[in-house]
């Protein structure tokens, strides 16, 4: 039973951190946690080198990523472009505004993680 109790405690702490991250990122920066995750992944990539499928993870569907990228593009934080030879492949990259918003939100992200995990 100890393992089961530890499992529930881990799940509770995870949910608590995710909930606090969602709330703070939205309140202070107008971003969802998914939006922040996409900006964070793009920050680590060379401009023009990340296609949409590389943003999909095991816990976020392709359609959810597509909607998030569309929201971020509407707000001027990312740009999408088509591959010149394969028009089915869509590349995504950060804009200057996206880099700035990510930098601001990163401080909040780290503060929440430190509060809960540090």
N, C-alpha and C positions, 0 to 999 in steps of 0.2 A: 504493500500500500504506500510505502514511502515514495516509490518512483511515481506513482499516480499523483500523489499530492504535489510532488516537485513539478510534474508535468503541468498540472493546473496552475500552479504558481507562476511558472514560466509563461504560460498562455495569458494569464491575467496581466503580468508585467508588460508583455508585448502589446497587448490591447491598450493598456494604459498609456504607454509611450506613443503608440501610433495615434491615439485619440488626441493627446496633448500636442503632438506635432501638427496634425491636421488643423486643430483649432488655432494655434499660434501662427502657422504659415498663412492661413486664410485671413486671420484678423490683421496681422501686421504687413503682409505682402500681397494679399489677394491671390495666393497660390494654393492649390491642393497639394497633398503630399505626392500624388502622381505627377503633377506638373513639376514640382521641385526635383523629383527623381529623374525626369527626362532632362531638365536643364543640367542637372549634375552629371548625367552620363554624357551629354553633348560637350560639356566643358572639358572632358578628358580626351575628346577626339580631335583629330586634325580637321580643320574646316573642309567641308565637302566630302568627308570620308565615311559618314555614318548613314546607312540606309535604314528605312523605317523598321524592317524586321530585326535589326540589331537592338532596337529599343524595347522589343517585347521580352518580357521575362516570364518565369514560370508562374508568377502570381498575377500577371496583368495580361489581358487578352490583346490580340492585334487590333480589334475594333476599339478597345478602350484607349490604346496608344494613339490610334488614328484620331479619335475625338480630342484627346489631350493636345496633340500636336496642332490640330486645327485651332483650338482655343489659344494656344501659345502664339501661333502665327497671326491670328486676329489681333492680338495685343502687341505684335511687333517684336516678340522675344525670340522667334525662330523664323527661318526661311526654308522653304521646300524647293527643290529643283529636281528635274528629271535627268536620268542618266542619258548622255547623248546617243548611245548605241542601243540601249534597252529601255524604252520608255515606260516599261512596267516597274522599273526600279526608281524609287523616290528617295532622294537624299535630303537630310535635315541638318541644318547647322544653326548655331547661336548667332544672334545679331549682337551688336554692341549693347542694346537695351537689355537683351537676355542675359548677357554677361554681368551687367550691372545689377539686375534684379537677382540673379543667382548669388552674387557676392553679398548683397544685403540679406537675403534669406538664409545664406549659409551660417551667418552668425547666430540667427535664431535657431536654426537646426541644431547647431553644436551646443547652444545653451540648454535646449530642452534635453538633448542626450546627456549632457553633463549633470543636469538636475536629477534625472532618473537613473542613470547608469554610473555616474562618476562618483 
